[in-house]
């Protein structure tokens, strides 16, 4: 799965649509939740792909990159 600037911008501004962390930005969800998804299986479709990407970002300590994108490219209403 290729990480493009568009995907990074979407990751920076995406909120979790369901569950314990509903309406929180993906970057604000703790790493253990992503590890749980990794073990149990990610949802199908684009959300699952974004969660997998965020797992890699969290594991590799790249959260500052996403926070910078949030700041420079805020979510549009």
KOLFINU-641895 format. One line per field, with one value per residue (C-alpha): residue number from 1; residue in one letter; chain; x, y, z. Coordinates in pm, 1 decimal. Example, Ala and Ser with C-alpha at 12.3 -4.5 7.8 and 13.67 -1.06 7.14 Angstrom:
// residues 2
k: [1,2]
r: [A,S]
c: [A,A]
x: [1230.0,1367.0]
y: [-450.0,-106.0]
z: [780.0,714.0]
This chain:
// residues 77
k: [1,2,3,4,5,6,7,8,9,10,11,12,13,14,15,16,17,18,19,20,21,22,23,24,25,26,27,28,29,30,31,32,33,34,35,36,37,38,39,40,41,42,43,44,45,46,47,48,49,50,51,52,53,54,55,56,57,58,59,60,61,62,63,64,65,66,67,68,69,70,71,72,73,74,75,76,77]
r: [X,X,X,X,X,X,X,X,X,X,X,X,X,X,X,X,X,X,X,X,X,X,X,X,X,X,X,X,X,X,X,X,X,X,X,X,X,X,X,X,X,X,X,X,X,X,X,X,X,X,X,X,X,X,X,X,X,X,X,X,X,X,X,X,X,X,X,X,X,X,X,X,X,X,X,X,X]
c: [A,A,A,A,A,A,A,A,A,A,A,A,A,A,A,A,A,A,A,A,A,A,A,A,A,A,A,A,A,A,A,A,A,A,A,A,A,A,A,A,A,A,A,A,A,A,A,A,A,A,A,A,A,A,A,A,A,A,A,A,A,A,A,A,A,A,A,A,A,A,A,A,A,A,A,A,A]
x: [0.0,150.3,158.1,79.9,47.5,-329.0,-339.2,-131.3,-367.2,-667.0,-499.0,-429.2,-791.5,-983.8,-1190.8,-1282.9,-1641.5,-1730.8,-1640.1,-1465.2,-1280.5,-1565.7,-1517.9,-1151.8,-880.2,-700.4,-369.8,-514.4,-609.8,-356.6,-118.2,-249.5,-586.7,-413.3,-219.2,-549.4,-689.1,-372.0,-424.7,-802.6,-824.1,-877.5,-1216.2,-1266.6,-1229.1,-1071.5,-1109.3,-916.7,-642.5,-618.0,-603.4,-325.3,-132.4,-178.6,-54.0,271.5,298.4,250.3,486.0,757.8,715.6,600.6,316.5,489.2,457.3,80.4,45.7,234.8,1.0,-299.6,-159.1,-63.0,-367.5,-665.5,-981.8,-1229.8,-1594.8]
y: [0.0,328.9,625.0,932.7,1296.1,1262.7,953.4,1128.8,1426.1,1194.4,1010.1,1338.6,1449.3,1120.4,1048.4,702.3,632.3,372.8,201.6,309.6,593.4,716.9,1077.2,1092.0,1161.8,841.5,991.5,1040.4,674.7,478.8,240.7,-61.2,-24.0,-54.4,-356.4,-513.0,-454.1,-598.7,-917.0,-944.3,-813.2,-469.1,-368.9,-408.5,-121.5,221.0,247.4,-75.3,48.7,377.2,195.1,-28.4,278.2,446.9,130.2,157.4,528.7,468.3,169.7,368.7,682.4,906.3,1078.8,1421.3,1398.8,1351.6,1628.2,1864.7,1776.9,1843.0,2185.2,2275.9,2121.7,2143.8,1950.3,2129.7,2134.0]
z: [0.0,-112.9,124.9,-83.4,28.4,-15.7,206.9,474.3,467.6,497.7,787.5,964.2,945.8,971.8,1279.3,1401.5,1288.9,1555.4,1880.0,2195.7,2019.3,1799.7,1678.3,1783.4,1528.4,1430.2,1546.0,1896.5,1938.9,2148.9,1977.0,2171.5,1994.8,1656.7,1776.2,1883.2,1533.2,1385.2,1585.9,1536.2,1180.7,1037.1,894.2,521.2,279.1,303.8,680.2,728.7,496.4,685.7,1020.3,887.6,771.6,1108.8,1279.9,1084.6,1159.8,1533.1,1550.1,1373.1,1585.3,1300.0,1487.5,1463.7,1084.4,1109.7,1368.9,1137.8,851.4,1079.6,1156.1,798.9,626.6,864.8,799.6,579.7,690.4]
